Amino acid sequence: MSDGGQRDASANVALGDFIAGGLGGLACVVTGQPLDTLKVKLQTHPDVYRSAGVRTLAEEGPRGFYAGCTPAVVSCLFLCYGQCVRLVQWLSSAMAAAIISMMVA
């Protein structure tokens, strides 16, 4: 395979990681944010929010469960996950090779 072909394949893998990470992160936020919102309300004001879910729905509507989720949705952490895993794998193999070479010497 030529060098250009390897770059194209690498770009396709990175794009796939970007899309999969973004969709996975979005799914995580959509499912986890309402529970996290309830947890925070119960932890900060346990006497006020005994029925936190019902109260949040009545006072703020469904959007109240997703308050503060914008930073999590646009977070680069989810989008870069695949590349971070590859970097750690590459560093681990490089470190293993360095340790082996030191043990042999």
Disulfide bonds with the S-S distance in Angstrom:
none
